Amino acid sequence: MSLFGFEVPMEAIWVVVAIIVLVIVVFIAKGFMDEMKK
């Protein structure tokens, strides 16, 4: 898989995707916790 002209292994793609998903989940959880405190 090539990205921006660089050859990137599939494992690297999955690691980046996992990090992005984790960040999104943390933001949702944080927002949910703030709502519950009200």
CHARMM-style PDB file with segment names, atoms N, HN, CA, C and O in Angstrom:
ATOM      1  N   MET     1       0.854  -1.194   0.000  1.00  0.00      PROA
ATOM      2  CA  MET     1       0.000   0.000   0.000  1.00  0.00      PROA
ATOM      3  C   MET     1       0.890   1.243   0.000  1.00  0.00      PROA
ATOM      4  O   MET     1       1.777   1.373   0.844  1.00  0.00      PROA
ATOM      5  N   SER     2       0.654   2.156  -0.944  1.00  0.00      PROA
ATOM      6  HN  SER     2      -0.066   2.050  -1.630  1.00  0.00      PROA
ATOM      7  CA  SER     2       1.458   3.383  -0.985  1.00  0.00      PROA
ATOM      8  C   SER     2       0.608   4.568  -0.545  1.00  0.00      PROA
ATOM      9  O   SER     2      -0.546   4.707  -0.950  1.00  0.00      PROA
ATOM     10  N   LEU     3       1.194   5.415   0.286  1.00  0.00      PROA
ATOM     11  HN  LEU     3       2.132   5.302   0.615  1.00  0.00      PROA
ATOM     12  CA  LEU     3       0.498   6.568   0.847  1.00  0.00      PROA
ATOM     13  C   LEU     3       1.409   7.780   0.700  1.00  0.00      PROA
ATOM     14  O   LEU     3       2.513   7.811   1.242  1.00  0.00      PROA
ATOM     15  N   PHE     4       0.925   8.794  -0.052  1.00  0.00      PROA
ATOM     16  HN  PHE     4       0.027   8.769  -0.493  1.00  0.00      PROA
ATOM     17  CA  PHE     4       1.714  10.010  -0.316  1.00  0.00      PROA
ATOM     18  C   PHE     4       3.071   9.668  -0.928  1.00  0.00      PROA
ATOM     19  O   PHE     4       4.069  10.333  -0.652  1.00  0.00      PROA
ATOM     20  N   GLY     5       3.099   8.621  -1.767  1.00  0.00      PROA
ATOM     21  HN  GLY     5       2.288   8.081  -1.992  1.00  0.00      PROA
ATOM     22  CA  GLY     5       4.336   8.233  -2.433  1.00  0.00      PROA
ATOM     23  C   GLY     5       5.244   7.349  -1.591  1.00  0.00      PROA
ATOM     24  O   GLY     5       6.288   6.905  -2.068  1.00  0.00      PROA
ATOM     25  N   PHE     6       4.861   7.089  -0.345  1.00  0.00      PROA
ATOM     26  HN  PHE     6       4.013   7.450   0.042  1.00  0.00      PROA
ATOM     27  CA  PHE     6       5.652   6.197   0.503  1.00  0.00      PROA
ATOM     28  C   PHE     6       5.038   4.805   0.495  1.00  0.00      PROA
ATOM     29  O   PHE     6       3.819   4.654   0.426  1.00  0.00      PROA
ATOM     30  N   GLU     7       5.900   3.782   0.567  1.00  0.00      PROA
ATOM     31  HN  GLU     7       6.891   3.905   0.623  1.00  0.00      PROA
ATOM     32  CA  GLU     7       5.401   2.412   0.712  1.00  0.00      PROA
ATOM     33  C   GLU     7       5.125   2.169   2.198  1.00  0.00      PROA
ATOM     34  O   GLU     7       6.027   2.254   3.030  1.00  0.00      PROA
ATOM     35  N   VAL     8       3.887   1.872   2.509  1.00  0.00      PROA
ATOM     36  HN  VAL     8       3.154   1.802   1.833  1.00  0.00      PROA
ATOM     37  CA  VAL     8       3.481   1.676   3.903  1.00  0.00      PROA
ATOM     38  C   VAL     8       2.969   0.248   4.077  1.00  0.00      PROA
ATOM     39  O   VAL     8       2.079  -0.174   3.338  1.00  0.00      PROA
ATOM     40  N   PRO     9       3.509  -0.507   5.037  1.00  0.00      PROA
ATOM     41  CA  PRO     9       2.988  -1.862   5.294  1.00  0.00      PROA
ATOM     42  C   PRO     9       1.582  -1.807   5.882  1.00  0.00      PROA
ATOM     43  O   PRO     9       1.230  -0.852   6.574  1.00  0.00      PROA
ATOM     44  N   MET    10       0.777  -2.837   5.603  1.00  0.00      PROA
ATOM     45  HN  MET    10       1.063  -3.612   5.041  1.00  0.00      PROA
ATOM     46  CA  MET    10      -0.603  -2.874   6.093  1.00  0.00      PROA
ATOM     47  C   MET    10      -0.680  -2.783   7.611  1.00  0.00      PROA
ATOM     48  O   MET    10      -1.616  -2.190   8.146  1.00  0.00      PROA
ATOM     49  N   GLU    11       0.296  -3.365   8.316  1.00  0.00      PROA
ATOM     50  HN  GLU    11       1.057  -3.847   7.882  1.00  0.00      PROA
ATOM     51  CA  GLU    11       0.298  -3.304   9.781  1.00  0.00      PROA
ATOM     52  C   GLU    11       0.315  -1.854  10.265  1.00  0.00      PROA
ATOM     53  O   GLU    11      -0.383  -1.503  11.217  1.00  0.00      PROA
ATOM     54  N   ALA    12       1.114  -1.017   9.607  1.00  0.00      PROA
ATOM     55  HN  ALA    12       1.681  -1.302   8.834  1.00  0.00      PROA
ATOM     56  CA  ALA    12       1.209   0.397   9.987  1.00  0.00      PROA
ATOM     57  C   ALA    12      -0.141   1.090   9.792  1.00  0.00      PROA
ATOM     58  O   ALA    12      -0.554   1.900  10.621  1.00  0.00      PROA
ATOM     59  N   ILE    13      -0.828   0.764   8.687  1.00  0.00      PROA
ATOM     60  HN  ILE    13      -0.492   0.105   8.013  1.00  0.00      PROA
ATOM     61  CA  ILE    13      -2.158   1.337   8.426  1.00  0.00      PROA
ATOM     62  C   ILE    13      -3.110   0.973   9.569  1.00  0.00      PROA
ATOM     63  O   ILE    13      -3.818   1.835  10.091  1.00  0.00      PROA
ATOM     64  N   TRP    14      -3.122  -0.311   9.954  1.00  0.00      PROA
ATOM     65  HN  TRP    14      -2.547  -1.011   9.529  1.00  0.00      PROA
ATOM     66  CA  TRP    14      -4.031  -0.768  11.016  1.00  0.00      PROA
ATOM     67  C   TRP    14      -3.714  -0.111  12.355  1.00  0.00      PROA
ATOM     68  O   TRP    14      -4.626   0.196  13.123  1.00  0.00      PROA
ATOM     69  N   VAL    15      -2.428   0.108  12.645  1.00  0.00      PROA
ATOM     70  HN  VAL    15      -1.687  -0.141  12.021  1.00  0.00      PROA
ATOM     71  CA  VAL    15      -2.037   0.772  13.899  1.00  0.00      PROA
ATOM     72  C   VAL    15      -2.580   2.199  13.931  1.00  0.00      PROA
ATOM     73  O   VAL    15      -3.135   2.633  14.940  1.00  0.00      PROA
ATOM     74  N   VAL    16      -2.417   2.931  12.820  1.00  0.00      PROA
ATOM     75  HN  VAL    16      -1.966   2.578  12.000  1.00  0.00      PROA
ATOM     76  CA  VAL    16      -2.913   4.313  12.723  1.00  0.00      PROA
ATOM     77  C   VAL    16      -4.432   4.337  12.875  1.00  0.00      PROA
ATOM     78  O   VAL    16      -4.972   5.166  13.607  1.00  0.00      PROA
ATOM     79  N   VAL    17      -5.118   3.428  12.183  1.00  0.00      PROA
ATOM     80  HN  VAL    17      -4.679   2.754  11.589  1.00  0.00      PROA
ATOM     81  CA  VAL    17      -6.586   3.351  12.278  1.00  0.00      PROA
ATOM     82  C   VAL    17      -7.015   3.080  13.720  1.00  0.00      PROA
ATOM     83  O   VAL    17      -7.946   3.709  14.223  1.00  0.00      PROA
ATOM     84  N   ALA    18      -6.339   2.146  14.379  1.00  0.00      PROA
ATOM     85  HN  ALA    18      -5.583   1.635  13.971  1.00  0.00      PROA
ATOM     86  CA  ALA    18      -6.671   1.805  15.766  1.00  0.00      PROA
ATOM     87  C   ALA    18      -6.502   3.007  16.694  1.00  0.00      PROA
ATOM     88  O   ALA    18      -7.335   3.231  17.571  1.00  0.00      PROA
ATOM     89  N   ILE    19      -5.433   3.780  16.509  1.00  0.00      PROA
ATOM     90  HN  ILE    19      -4.756   3.598  15.796  1.00  0.00      PROA
ATOM     91  CA  ILE    19      -5.180   4.973  17.327  1.00  0.00      PROA
ATOM     92  C   ILE    19      -6.286   6.006  17.118  1.00  0.00      PROA
ATOM     93  O   ILE    19      -6.794   6.577  18.083  1.00  0.00      PROA
ATOM     94  N   ILE    20      -6.659   6.246  15.854  1.00  0.00      PROA
ATOM     95  HN  ILE    20      -6.246   5.782  15.071  1.00  0.00      PROA
ATOM     96  CA  ILE    20      -7.710   7.220  15.538  1.00  0.00      PROA
ATOM     97  C   ILE    20      -9.031   6.798  16.193  1.00  0.00      PROA
ATOM     98  O   ILE    20      -9.713   7.615  16.813  1.00  0.00      PROA
ATOM     99  N   VAL    21      -9.383   5.519  16.049  1.00  0.00      PROA
ATOM    100  HN  VAL    21      -8.829   4.856  15.545  1.00  0.00      PROA
ATOM    101  CA  VAL    21     -10.621   5.003  16.649  1.00  0.00      PROA
ATOM    102  C   VAL    21     -10.586   5.176  18.168  1.00  0.00      PROA
ATOM    103  O   VAL    21     -11.578   5.584  18.773  1.00  0.00      PROA
ATOM    104  N   LEU    22      -9.454   4.868  18.777  1.00  0.00      PROA
ATOM    105  HN  LEU    22      -8.648   4.537  18.286  1.00  0.00      PROA
ATOM    106  CA  LEU    22      -9.302   4.986  20.226  1.00  0.00      PROA
ATOM    107  C   LEU    22      -9.514   6.430  20.685  1.00  0.00      PROA
ATOM    108  O   LEU    22     -10.202   6.670  21.678  1.00  0.00      PROA
ATOM    109  N   VAL    23      -8.926   7.393  19.967  1.00  0.00      PROA
ATOM    110  HN  VAL    23      -8.367   7.199  19.160  1.00  0.00      PROA
ATOM    111  CA  VAL    23      -9.077   8.816  20.289  1.00  0.00      PROA
ATOM    112  C   VAL    23     -10.548   9.227  20.199  1.00  0.00      PROA
ATOM    113  O   VAL    23     -11.054   9.918  21.083  1.00  0.00      PROA
ATOM    114  N   ILE    24     -11.237   8.803  19.130  1.00  0.00      PROA
ATOM    115  HN  ILE    24     -10.825   8.242  18.412  1.00  0.00      PROA
ATOM    116  CA  ILE    24     -12.655   9.134  18.949  1.00  0.00      PROA
ATOM    117  C   ILE    24     -13.481   8.566  20.107  1.00  0.00      PROA
ATOM    118  O   ILE    24     -14.335   9.256  20.663  1.00  0.00      PROA
ATOM    119  N   VAL    25     -13.221   7.305  20.468  1.00  0.00      PROA
ATOM    120  HN  VAL    25     -12.527   6.744  20.016  1.00  0.00      PROA
ATOM    121  CA  VAL    25     -13.953   6.655  21.566  1.00  0.00      PROA
ATOM    122  C   VAL    25     -13.729   7.411  22.876  1.00  0.00      PROA
ATOM    123  O   VAL    25     -14.672   7.616  23.640  1.00  0.00      PROA
ATOM    124  N   VAL    26     -12.491   7.823  23.140  1.00  0.00      PROA
ATOM    125  HN  VAL    26     -11.725   7.656  22.519  1.00  0.00      PROA
ATOM    126  CA  VAL    26     -12.169   8.564  24.363  1.00  0.00      PROA
ATOM    127  C   VAL    26     -12.923   9.894  24.397  1.00  0.00      PROA
ATOM    128  O   VAL    26     -13.469  10.266  25.436  1.00  0.00      PROA
ATOM    129  N   PHE    27     -12.958  10.620  23.261  1.00  0.00      PROA
ATOM    130  HN  PHE    27     -12.515  10.318  22.418  1.00  0.00      PROA
ATOM    131  CA  PHE    27     -13.681  11.890  23.192  1.00  0.00      PROA
ATOM    132  C   PHE    27     -15.171  11.689  23.454  1.00  0.00      PROA
ATOM    133  O   PHE    27     -15.777  12.465  24.193  1.00  0.00      PROA
ATOM    134  N   ILE    28     -15.768  10.658  22.857  1.00  0.00      PROA
ATOM    135  HN  ILE    28     -15.276  10.028  22.257  1.00  0.00      PROA
ATOM    136  CA  ILE    28     -17.194  10.363  23.059  1.00  0.00      PROA
ATOM    137  C   ILE    28     -17.457  10.030  24.528  1.00  0.00      PROA
ATOM    138  O   ILE    28     -18.417  10.525  25.119  1.00  0.00      PROA
ATOM    139  N   ALA    29     -16.600   9.189  25.112  1.00  0.00      PROA
ATOM    140  HN  ALA    29     -15.821   8.787  24.632  1.00  0.00      PROA
ATOM    141  CA  ALA    29     -16.753   8.794  26.510  1.00  0.00      PROA
ATOM    142  C   ALA    29     -16.643  10.007  27.433  1.00  0.00      PROA
ATOM    143  O   ALA    29     -17.409  10.134  28.388  1.00  0.00      PROA
ATOM    144  N   LYS    30     -15.689  10.901  27.148  1.00  0.00      PROA
ATOM    145  HN  LYS    30     -15.066  10.799  26.373  1.00  0.00      PROA
ATOM    146  CA  LYS    30     -15.495  12.109  27.950  1.00  0.00      PROA
ATOM    147  C   LYS    30     -16.734  12.998  27.874  1.00  0.00      PROA
ATOM    148  O   LYS    30     -17.214  13.485  28.898  1.00  0.00      PROA
ATOM    149  N   GLY    31     -17.246  13.207  26.674  1.00  0.00      PROA
ATOM    150  HN  GLY    31     -16.856  12.812  25.843  1.00  0.00      PROA
ATOM    151  CA  GLY    31     -18.461  14.004  26.492  1.00  0.00      PROA
ATOM    152  C   GLY    31     -19.643  13.381  27.215  1.00  0.00      PROA
ATOM    153  O   GLY    31     -20.453  14.086  27.817  1.00  0.00      PROA
ATOM    154  N   PHE    32     -19.742  12.060  27.155  1.00  0.00      PROA
ATOM    155  HN  PHE    32     -19.084  11.487  26.666  1.00  0.00      PROA
ATOM    156  CA  PHE    32     -20.831  11.337  27.814  1.00  0.00      PROA
ATOM    157  C   PHE    32     -20.737  11.490  29.328  1.00  0.00      PROA
ATOM    158  O   PHE    32     -21.753  11.695  29.993  1.00  0.00      PROA
ATOM    159  N   MET    33     -19.531  11.393  29.876  1.00  0.00      PROA
ATOM    160  HN  MET    33     -18.706  11.226  29.336  1.00  0.00      PROA
ATOM    161  CA  MET    33     -19.314  11.551  31.314  1.00  0.00      PROA
ATOM    162  C   MET    33     -19.705  12.963  31.760  1.00  0.00      PROA
ATOM    163  O   MET    33     -20.336  13.140  32.802  1.00  0.00      PROA
ATOM    164  N   ASP    34     -19.321  13.970  30.954  1.00  0.00      PROA
ATOM    165  HN  ASP    34     -18.808  13.826  30.108  1.00  0.00      PROA
ATOM    166  CA  ASP    34     -19.670  15.359  31.275  1.00  0.00      PROA
ATOM    167  C   ASP    34     -21.187  15.538  31.295  1.00  0.00      PROA
ATOM    168  O   ASP    34     -21.710  16.247  32.155  1.00  0.00      PROA
ATOM    169  N   GLU    35     -21.898  14.906  30.364  1.00  0.00      PROA
ATOM    170  HN  GLU    35     -21.473  14.330  29.666  1.00  0.00      PROA
ATOM    171  CA  GLU    35     -23.361  14.979  30.323  1.00  0.00      PROA
ATOM    172  C   GLU    35     -23.970  14.321  31.563  1.00  0.00      PROA
ATOM    173  O   GLU    35     -24.942  14.827  32.124  1.00  0.00      PROA
ATOM    174  N   MET    36     -23.405  13.207  31.982  1.00  0.00      PROA
ATOM    175  HN  MET    36     -22.616  12.795  31.526  1.00  0.00      PROA
ATOM    176  CA  MET    36     -23.939  12.470  33.127  1.00  0.00      PROA
ATOM    177  C   MET    36     -23.769  13.254  34.435  1.00  0.00      PROA
ATOM    178  O   MET    36     -24.573  13.101  35.355  1.00  0.00      PROA
ATOM    179  N   LYS    37     -22.730  14.090  34.521  1.00  0.00      PROA
ATOM    180  HN  LYS    37     -22.078  14.214  33.773  1.00  0.00      PROA
ATOM    181  CA  LYS    37     -22.460  14.859  35.740  1.00  0.00      PROA
ATOM    182  C   LYS    37     -23.482  15.976  35.950  1.00  0.00      PROA
ATOM    183  O   LYS    37     -23.701  16.410  37.081  1.00  0.00      PROA
ATOM    184  N   LYS    38     -24.105  16.443  34.870  1.00  0.00      PROA
ATOM    185  HN  LYS    38     -23.927  16.091  33.951  1.00  0.00      PROA
ATOM    186  CA  LYS    38     -25.060  17.556  34.976  1.00  0.00      PROA
ATOM    187  C   LYS    38     -26.287  17.156  35.799  1.00  0.00      PROA
ATOM    188  OT1 LYS    38     -27.192  17.967  35.991  1.00  0.00      PROA
TER     189      LYS     38
END
